[in-house]
Amino acid sequence: MKDNRYSRQLLIPEWNQDALKKTCVLVLGVGATGSVVATNLVLSGIGKIILVDYDTIEVSNLNRQLLFREEDVGKNKAYVAKHRLESLNPDVDIIDFGEKMQNISDELKNSVDIIASCLDTFEGRRWANSLALNIRKPMVNGGMFAFMGDIQTILPYDSACFECQPLVSQEKLAQACSPLGEERKEEKNNIEKIALPSISTLSSIIGGLMSQEIIKLILGVGSLVKNYLFYDGLSNSFTELELKRTKDCPLCGEGNKLENSNFMVYEGELVKEILIRLKLIFGLIKPEIIFEGTMLKDNYVIKEKIVKNLFVIDEVLSSPLKLNLEYFEN
């Protein structure tokens, strides 16, 4: 066999370099774990990788976000990561998207085969989960805090999604892992008051495990971590907790799929009352209802038996949630 960039991995019997070459991975967040995931995939010869991060590089990032240098401080993470990764492997098609992930175009979404969720906020992970369900593509999710970390591989409408699991991220894991970059500082509502402890050893381990899950997905080998895998770095131990897809999951459960969800209302009910229930049932933050292209005001009354063309938007949803209204009998 001719020696080349991939000659050592080609020695693996199950390896299929062509499969990697044909795969596009969307990396949401190019911070600590995102840097590791992106580097591993690029070195392995992934065909296309889309790097999404609108944050800027801070000095405090440099202890673990391996793609950045001191001279990069103040620059966009996705932009810097793209150029550094290109120097590692020019064969890979690398796209940098230095805007909010919610602004990703349909064209980019439709080119994705696998999602890597390397995000540091609970709301961001929920949005990524809804995106995976919407485009029906597998997602590998990872989180970390000091010496602890976790991963989960989500197969939409097959395994438990992020909303199915009872293991809602701890408040610690839902916060940002570092002080916010300049772009995020402009959003006052999203400023995190506490910077969390993070080290490169942990991000390397969790990012490595996430990368391995993605490679396994592409090659169709091994057993995927569809449960919740928790890693304790102080004891070097792994704990796997079983997760089951729940029938009444607000996003992927029966009758509650994102693109078409059944929802009970009373005729004569106010929109503000419906919004309260939407928050509770779907775990939304600030939902708004659109009917026939118009945003319904809080005091709008459901007077007629509207059953179609109702959509809900919210910051944790990657696309509008379509509601099929069903009416309680008075």
Rosetta blueprint (number, residue, H / E / L):
1 M L
2 K L
3 D L
4 N L
5 R L
6 Y L
7 S L
8 R L
9 Q H
10 L H
11 L H
12 I L
13 P L
14 E L
15 W L
16 N L
17 Q H
18 D H
19 A H
20 L H
21 K H
22 K L
23 T L
24 C E
25 V E
26 L E
27 V E
28 L E
29 G L
30 V L
31 G L
32 A H
33 T H
34 G H
35 S H
36 V H
37 V H
38 A H
39 T H
40 N H
41 L H
42 V H
43 L H
44 S H
45 G L
46 I L
47 G L
48 K E
49 I E
50 I E
51 L E
52 V E
53 D L
54 Y L
55 D L
56 T E
57 I L
58 E L
59 V H
60 S H
61 N H
62 L H
63 N H
64 R L
65 Q L
66 L L
67 L L
68 F L
69 R L
70 E H
71 E H
72 D H
73 V L
74 G L
75 K L
76 N E
77 K H
78 A H
79 Y H
80 V H
81 A H
82 K H
83 H H
84 R H
85 L H
86 E H
87 S H
88 L H
89 N L
90 P L
91 D L
92 V L
93 D E
94 I E
95 I E
96 D E
97 F E
98 G L
99 E L
100 K L
101 M H
102 Q H
103 N H
104 I L
105 S L
106 D H
107 E H
108 L H
109 K H
110 N H
111 S L
112 V L
113 D L
114 I E
115 I E
116 A E
117 S E
118 C L
119 L L
120 D L
121 T L
122 F H
123 E H
124 G H
125 R H
126 R H
127 W H
128 A H
129 N H
130 S H
131 L H
132 A H
133 L H
134 N H
135 I H
136 R L
137 K L
138 P L
139 M E
140 V E
141 N E
142 G E
143 G E
144 M E
145 F E
146 A L
147 F L
148 M E
149 G E
150 D E
151 I E
152 Q E
153 T E
154 I E
155 L L
156 P L
157 Y L
158 D L
159 S L
160 A L
161 C L
162 F L
163 E L
164 C L
165 Q L
166 P L
167 L L
168 V L
169 S L
170 Q L
171 E H
172 K H
173 L H
174 A H
175 Q L
176 A L
177 C L
178 S L
179 P L
180 L L
181 G L
182 E H
183 E H
184 R H
185 K H
186 E L
187 E L
188 K H
189 N H
190 N H
191 I L
192 E L
193 K L
194 I L
195 A L
196 L L
197 P L
198 S L
199 I L
200 S H
201 T H
202 L H
203 S H
204 S H
205 I H
206 I H
207 G H
208 G H
209 L H
210 M H
211 S H
212 Q H
213 E H
214 I H
215 I H
216 K H
217 L H
218 I H
219 L H
220 G L
221 V L
222 G L
223 S L
224 L L
225 V L
226 K L
227 N L
228 Y E
229 L E
230 F E
231 Y E
232 D E
233 G L
234 L L
235 S L
236 N L
237 S E
238 F E
239 T E
240 E E
241 L E
242 E L
243 L L
244 K L
245 R L
246 T L
247 K L
248 D L
249 C L
250 P L
251 L L
252 C L
253 G L
254 E L
255 G L
256 N E
257 K E
258 L L
259 E L
260 N E
261 S E
262 N E
263 F E
264 M E
265 V E
266 Y L
267 E L
268 G L
269 E L
270 L E
271 V H
272 K H
273 E H
274 I H
275 L H
276 I H
277 R H
278 L H
279 K H
280 L H
281 I H
282 F H
283 G L
284 L L
285 I L
286 K L
287 P L
288 E E
289 I E
290 I E
291 F E
292 E L
293 G L
294 T E
295 M E
296 L L
297 K L
298 D L
299 N L
300 Y L
301 V E
302 I L
303 K L
304 E L
305 K L
306 I L
307 V L
308 K L
309 N L
310 L E
311 F E
312 V E
313 I E
314 D L
315 E L
316 V L
317 L L
318 S L
319 S L
320 P L
321 L E
322 K E
323 L E
324 N E
325 L E
326 E E
327 Y E
328 F L
329 E L
330 N L
